[in-house]
Each structure stands twice: as structure tokens, then as C-alpha cells.
């Protein structure tokens, strides 16, 4: 039974992170993380531009008053930030261990090119109403980038690999408004292991207390996420925990992320 439009007040568009299941995935995704240095618009970002707009349109058509958020890890963090630039209907972006590549430079080039063409067309053939002409010229400024300064929260774990890349690229980029960075130190790991999303997801779930939280994420659900029994109620048995890999996450007090629900 579907929910009524009034019952859905928040929706999150989540972009998957870097895939490392095969060498081809590693090459494709990690080359994207460094593509800004080469001046090439990444294929993944071009695909996400079309997909994100379709999803946002569908959500708003079905739930007109829904608040929209975008999130992602690693490569997905960059895709989520791009979505925030392209669509002003997205209220905020939460990017975890994000790539520094947000496709901003390519979007800005498109904005300059298409915005100039938009203005030229209106000046060559003005609209009958001065007010309508002014409004149309104003709209040319956001023909591609609807929100140049979306609210962005960048969350990262200490010593994770892309942190070093972000530090370099941030020094050479323009100042960004409405963007804030939060760093956590949960486990001492090498840069590759520290990039594991499970470290952030499981430790933040561990810290959840009470049921009155943002995005309706109660403590009871957090307990399920960090339990070895995750998935059992749906008849799913995971060989490797999909959120908290046992060999990658160690919670406070030496507690394994794969202990039973009640052992908290």
C-alpha cells in the first residue's frame, strides 16, 4: 500500500560510492576522482545529471511538498554535490569522504555558454512585455547552475585517502559559501582502509541515542544497522556485512560490529 503525498515529508537521493569489485571498476572510478586535473568531464557525472533531474521531477510530481536532500560517499559525494548545483529544489547535500571532483568547472563553462546564447536570443528578439523580458533574462543566469552555493556538509574520517586530494584542490579553488567540513577520528587506519564508509556509518549509528532525531533515524534502527543479524528479518543472509564489515570496523570498547543486537 503506497503512502499518500501528505505522508512523505522528506526524501533522500543517494549516490553510490566508488566500486572496487574489479580492476575495471577501480580504474574507471578512481580515474574519475582525479579527472579534474586532466580537464575531462567524467562520464559518470554526465549520466548523473540526467538521472538526478528525472528523480527529482518524479518525487515532486508525486509529493509536491517533500523536502529533498542528496547524499553520497566517495565518488557518490561528488555526484551529490553536482546535484545540489544543478537543482535548487535540493535543500542540502551530505557528502561522506567525498572526491574533490564536483564537475563545477564543466558546469560553469556550460552555464556561461548556454547563458550567453539565452541572452542573445532574447536581445535579438525581445518579448513584448518588459517585465517578461526582464524575468526571462534573469532566468538565463540559472539555465544550467540553479544554485551556485547549495548547503553542503562534507563529512570525512581522519587519514582517509581522498582527504589529501581535497586539501590540494581546495587550495586552488575559489571560496565556497554554505559549505562546511566535519572530520572524525574513530579508528587508526591506513588511507585506503580509512576510506571505508562502514567506519563512519557504524560509529555514527553507535552514537545514536533516543528516537527524536533528524530524518527519523531512531536508535532501534541504528542497532539493527550495526548488528550481525542485519537482514535476517527479511530472510537475507550476508556473507560480508553490507554496512559494517567485521574486519573493517571496531566499535568502542573493542566491540565488533558483528555482535548480536543486544550486546550494546
TIVONU-977772 format. One record per residue (C-alpha): residue in one letter; x negated, y, z; residue number from 0; chain. Coordinates in steps of 0.05 Angstrom, whole numbers, plus 5000, padded with zeros to 4 digits. Example, Ala and Ser with C-alpha at 12.3 -4.5 7.8 and 13.67 -1.06 7.14 Angstrom:
REM TIVONU-977772
A / 4754 / 4910 / 5156 / 0 / A
S / 4727 / 4979 / 5143 / 1 / A
//
This chain:
REM TIVONU-977772
X / 5000 / 5000 / 5000 / 0 / A
X / 4968 / 5066 / 4978 / 1 / A
X / 4961 / 5126 / 5023 / 2 / A
X / 5004 / 5187 / 5010 / 3 / A
X / 4970 / 5251 / 4985 / 4 / A
X / 4982 / 5283 / 5053 / 5 / A
X / 4946 / 5225 / 5089 / 6 / A
X / 4878 / 5236 / 5056 / 7 / A
X / 4844 / 5299 / 5082 / 8 / A
X / 4771 / 5283 / 5067 / 9 / A
X / 4735 / 5244 / 5013 / 10 / A
X / 4661 / 5229 / 5003 / 11 / A
X / 4628 / 5217 / 4936 / 12 / A
X / 4567 / 5174 / 4949 / 13 / A
X / 4509 / 5164 / 4901 / 14 / A
X / 4466 / 5102 / 4908 / 15 / A
X / 4392 / 5109 / 4921 / 16 / A
X / 4331 / 5082 / 4886 / 17 / A
X / 4337 / 5009 / 4865 / 18 / A
X / 4275 / 4966 / 4877 / 19 / A
X / 4301 / 4896 / 4860 / 20 / A
X / 4259 / 4892 / 4796 / 21 / A
X / 4198 / 4925 / 4765 / 22 / A
X / 4242 / 4957 / 4711 / 23 / A
X / 4285 / 4989 / 4766 / 24 / A
X / 4224 / 5013 / 4803 / 25 / A
X / 4194 / 5045 / 4741 / 26 / A
X / 4260 / 5077 / 4720 / 27 / A
X / 4279 / 5105 / 4788 / 28 / A
X / 4211 / 5126 / 4814 / 29 / A
X / 4193 / 5159 / 4748 / 30 / A
X / 4257 / 5200 / 4757 / 31 / A
X / 4232 / 5223 / 4825 / 32 / A
X / 4172 / 5254 / 4790 / 33 / A
X / 4206 / 5277 / 4726 / 34 / A
X / 4208 / 5350 / 4748 / 35 / A
X / 4132 / 5351 / 4740 / 36 / A
X / 4140 / 5329 / 4667 / 37 / A
X / 4196 / 5377 / 4647 / 38 / A
X / 4242 / 5320 / 4626 / 39 / A
X / 4316 / 5318 / 4643 / 40 / A
X / 4327 / 5249 / 4676 / 41 / A
X / 4377 / 5203 / 4642 / 42 / A
X / 4409 / 5185 / 4710 / 43 / A
X / 4425 / 5259 / 4722 / 44 / A
X / 4458 / 5267 / 4654 / 45 / A
X / 4502 / 5205 / 4668 / 46 / A
X / 4520 / 5231 / 4737 / 47 / A
X / 4543 / 5298 / 4710 / 48 / A
X / 4599 / 5266 / 4671 / 49 / A
X / 4617 / 5214 / 4724 / 50 / A
X / 4619 / 5264 / 4783 / 51 / A
X / 4666 / 5311 / 4747 / 52 / A
X / 4713 / 5255 / 4729 / 53 / A
X / 4715 / 5230 / 4801 / 54 / A
X / 4726 / 5300 / 4830 / 55 / A
X / 4782 / 5314 / 4779 / 56 / A
X / 4816 / 5247 / 4796 / 57 / A
X / 4812 / 5259 / 4871 / 58 / A
X / 4840 / 5329 / 4866 / 59 / A
X / 4896 / 5306 / 4819 / 60 / A
X / 4918 / 5254 / 4869 / 61 / A
X / 4901 / 5291 / 4934 / 62 / A
X / 4905 / 5367 / 4919 / 63 / A
X / 4884 / 5390 / 4989 / 64 / A
X / 4828 / 5339 / 5001 / 65 / A
X / 4760 / 5365 / 5026 / 66 / A
X / 4705 / 5337 / 4982 / 67 / A
X / 4634 / 5320 / 5003 / 68 / A
X / 4576 / 5289 / 4966 / 69 / A
X / 4521 / 5246 / 4995 / 70 / A
X / 4464 / 5202 / 4973 / 71 / A
X / 4398 / 5171 / 4992 / 72 / A
X / 4332 / 5179 / 4955 / 73 / A
X / 4350 / 5186 / 4881 / 74 / A
X / 4423 / 5190 / 4903 / 75 / A
X / 4406 / 5250 / 4946 / 76 / A
X / 4383 / 5288 / 4884 / 77 / A
X / 4446 / 5267 / 4846 / 78 / A
X / 4489 / 5291 / 4904 / 79 / A
X / 4456 / 5359 / 4904 / 80 / A
X / 4465 / 5365 / 4829 / 81 / A
X / 4540 / 5351 / 4840 / 82 / A
X / 4541 / 5408 / 4891 / 83 / A
X / 4512 / 5457 / 4839 / 84 / A
X / 4560 / 5435 / 4785 / 85 / A
X / 4626 / 5435 / 4823 / 86 / A
X / 4647 / 5488 / 4873 / 87 / A
X / 4701 / 5442 / 4898 / 88 / A
X / 4649 / 5402 / 4936 / 89 / A
X / 4647 / 5431 / 5006 / 90 / A
X / 4579 / 5405 / 5028 / 91 / A
X / 4523 / 5357 / 5009 / 92 / A
X / 4487 / 5308 / 5056 / 93 / A
X / 4422 / 5283 / 5025 / 94 / A
X / 4380 / 5230 / 5061 / 95 / A
X / 4306 / 5220 / 5046 / 96 / A
X / 4321 / 5256 / 4982 / 97 / A
X / 4280 / 5262 / 4919 / 98 / A
X / 4260 / 5334 / 4906 / 99 / A
X / 4289 / 5327 / 4836 / 100 / A
X / 4358 / 5360 / 4834 / 101 / A
X / 4357 / 5377 / 4760 / 102 / A
X / 4364 / 5451 / 4778 / 103 / A
X / 4315 / 5475 / 4724 / 104 / A
X / 4352 / 5440 / 4668 / 105 / A
X / 4420 / 5462 / 4694 / 106 / A
X / 4395 / 5534 / 4697 / 107 / A
X / 4370 / 5530 / 4625 / 108 / A
X / 4438 / 5505 / 4603 / 109 / A
X / 4472 / 5559 / 4643 / 110 / A
X / 4430 / 5613 / 4610 / 111 / A
X / 4441 / 5585 / 4541 / 112 / A
X / 4516 / 5569 / 4546 / 113 / A
X / 4530 / 5631 / 4588 / 114 / A
X / 4498 / 5676 / 4535 / 115 / A
X / 4538 / 5642 / 4480 / 116 / A
X / 4601 / 5650 / 4520 / 117 / A
X / 4589 / 5725 / 4530 / 118 / A
X / 4571 / 5735 / 4457 / 119 / A
X / 4635 / 5703 / 4433 / 120 / A
X / 4676 / 5747 / 4479 / 121 / A
X / 4639 / 5811 / 4459 / 122 / A
X / 4645 / 5794 / 4385 / 123 / A
X / 4720 / 5781 / 4392 / 124 / A
X / 4746 / 5813 / 4457 / 125 / A
X / 4810 / 5792 / 4489 / 126 / A
X / 4870 / 5840 / 4483 / 127 / A
X / 4874 / 5853 / 4558 / 128 / A
X / 4815 / 5888 / 4592 / 129 / A
X / 4829 / 5851 / 4656 / 130 / A
X / 4830 / 5784 / 4619 / 131 / A
X / 4765 / 5803 / 4583 / 132 / A
X / 4731 / 5820 / 4649 / 133 / A
X / 4754 / 5755 / 4681 / 134 / A
X / 4730 / 5715 / 4621 / 135 / A
X / 4662 / 5749 / 4622 / 136 / A
X / 4657 / 5734 / 4696 / 137 / A
X / 4673 / 5661 / 4683 / 138 / A
X / 4615 / 5658 / 4634 / 139 / A
X / 4568 / 5664 / 4694 / 140 / A
X / 4591 / 5597 / 4721 / 141 / A
X / 4602 / 5559 / 4656 / 142 / A
X / 4552 / 5506 / 4679 / 143 / A
X / 4530 / 5521 / 4751 / 144 / A
X / 4593 / 5535 / 4791 / 145 / A
X / 4557 / 5541 / 4858 / 146 / A
X / 4483 / 5562 / 4857 / 147 / A
X / 4480 / 5558 / 4933 / 148 / A
X / 4521 / 5499 / 4958 / 149 / A
X / 4516 / 5479 / 5031 / 150 / A
X / 4463 / 5424 / 5033 / 151 / A
X / 4438 / 5384 / 5093 / 152 / A
X / 4373 / 5347 / 5078 / 153 / A
X / 4360 / 5292 / 5129 / 154 / A
X / 4296 / 5253 / 5129 / 155 / A
X / 4255 / 5204 / 5171 / 156 / A
X / 4185 / 5221 / 5193 / 157 / A
X / 4130 / 5198 / 5146 / 158 / A
X / 4177 / 5173 / 5091 / 159 / A
X / 4145 / 5174 / 5022 / 160 / A
X / 4184 / 5229 / 4988 / 161 / A
X / 4173 / 5277 / 5045 / 162 / A
X / 4103 / 5291 / 5018 / 163 / A
X / 4131 / 5304 / 4948 / 164 / A
X / 4185 / 5351 / 4975 / 165 / A
X / 4132 / 5390 / 5014 / 166 / A
X / 4094 / 5403 / 4950 / 167 / A
X / 4153 / 5420 / 4906 / 168 / A
X / 4185 / 5466 / 4958 / 169 / A
X / 4122 / 5509 / 4958 / 170 / A
X / 4131 / 5522 / 4883 / 171 / A
X / 4207 / 5531 / 4881 / 172 / A
X / 4249 / 5593 / 4895 / 173 / A
X / 4281 / 5604 / 4962 / 174 / A
X / 4346 / 5565 / 4971 / 175 / A
X / 4403 / 5593 / 5012 / 176 / A
X / 4452 / 5549 / 5051 / 177 / A
X / 4402 / 5491 / 5052 / 178 / A
X / 4376 / 5464 / 5119 / 179 / A
X / 4329 / 5407 / 5135 / 180 / A
X / 4331 / 5358 / 5193 / 181 / A
X / 4276 / 5308 / 5209 / 182 / A
X / 4280 / 5248 / 5255 / 183 / A
X / 4227 / 5202 / 5284 / 184 / A
X / 4257 / 5135 / 5301 / 185 / A
X / 4203 / 5085 / 5282 / 186 / A
X / 4129 / 5088 / 5264 / 187 / A
X / 4125 / 5060 / 5194 / 188 / A
X / 4084 / 5069 / 5131 / 189 / A
X / 4112 / 5117 / 5078 / 190 / A
X / 4146 / 5062 / 5038 / 191 / A
X / 4178 / 5027 / 5097 / 192 / A
X / 4198 / 5094 / 5129 / 193 / A
X / 4238 / 5109 / 5066 / 194 / A
X / 4287 / 5052 / 5083 / 195 / A
X / 4357 / 5082 / 5091 / 196 / A
X / 4373 / 5030 / 5143 / 197 / A
X / 4327 / 5064 / 5193 / 198 / A
X / 4368 / 5128 / 5191 / 199 / A
X / 4436 / 5093 / 5184 / 200 / A
X / 4426 / 5045 / 5241 / 201 / A
X / 4394 / 5092 / 5290 / 202 / A
X / 4446 / 5146 / 5278 / 203 / A
X / 4500 / 5093 / 5286 / 204 / A
X / 4467 / 5071 / 5350 / 205 / A
X / 4472 / 5143 / 5376 / 206 / A
X / 4547 / 5149 / 5362 / 207 / A
X / 4587 / 5159 / 5425 / 208 / A
X / 4663 / 5165 / 5430 / 209 / A
X / 4717 / 5166 / 5378 / 210 / A
X / 4724 / 5241 / 5365 / 211 / A
X / 4671 / 5250 / 5312 / 212 / A
X / 4664 / 5284 / 5245 / 213 / A
X / 4691 / 5244 / 5185 / 214 / A
X / 4730 / 5198 / 5232 / 215 / A
X / 4670 / 5154 / 5246 / 216 / A
X / 4685 / 5123 / 5314 / 217 / A
X / 4638 / 5086 / 5360 / 218 / A
X / 4674 / 5020 / 5347 / 219 / A
X / 4658 / 5024 / 5273 / 220 / A
X / 4586 / 5043 / 5288 / 221 / A
X / 4579 / 4980 / 5330 / 222 / A
X / 4603 / 4938 / 5272 / 223 / A
X / 4553 / 4970 / 5225 / 224 / A
X / 4493 / 4952 / 5267 / 225 / A
X / 4516 / 4882 / 5285 / 226 / A
X / 4492 / 4817 / 5256 / 227 / A
X / 4566 / 4799 / 5248 / 228 / A
X / 4575 / 4855 / 5197 / 229 / A
X / 4620 / 4829 / 5142 / 230 / A
X / 4647 / 4768 / 5179 / 231 / A
X / 4717 / 4796 / 5188 / 232 / A
X / 4721 / 4800 / 5112 / 233 / A
X / 4694 / 4730 / 5103 / 234 / A
X / 4627 / 4755 / 5077 / 235 / A
X / 4561 / 4725 / 5098 / 236 / A
X / 4499 / 4766 / 5082 / 237 / A
X / 4431 / 4734 / 5075 / 238 / A
X / 4400 / 4802 / 5089 / 239 / A
X / 4439 / 4854 / 5129 / 240 / A
X / 4462 / 4905 / 5077 / 241 / A
X / 4454 / 4965 / 5123 / 242 / A
X / 4405 / 4944 / 5177 / 243 / A
X / 4353 / 4895 / 5150 / 244 / A
X / 4329 / 4855 / 5211 / 245 / A
X / 4256 / 4860 / 5190 / 246 / A
X / 4260 / 4935 / 5177 / 247 / A
X / 4299 / 4965 / 5236 / 248 / A
X / 4285 / 4961 / 5310 / 249 / A
X / 4332 / 4998 / 5356 / 250 / A
X / 4315 / 5029 / 5424 / 251 / A
X / 4292 / 4981 / 5478 / 252 / A
X / 4265 / 4931 / 5429 / 253 / A
X / 4335 / 4912 / 5408 / 254 / A
X / 4341 / 4880 / 5339 / 255 / A
X / 4391 / 4909 / 5291 / 256 / A
X / 4417 / 4838 / 5283 / 257 / A
X / 4441 / 4823 / 5353 / 258 / A
X / 4515 / 4809 / 5366 / 259 / A
X / 4565 / 4865 / 5373 / 260 / A
X / 4570 / 4860 / 5449 / 261 / A
X / 4495 / 4865 / 5461 / 262 / A
X / 4493 / 4941 / 5460 / 263 / A
//
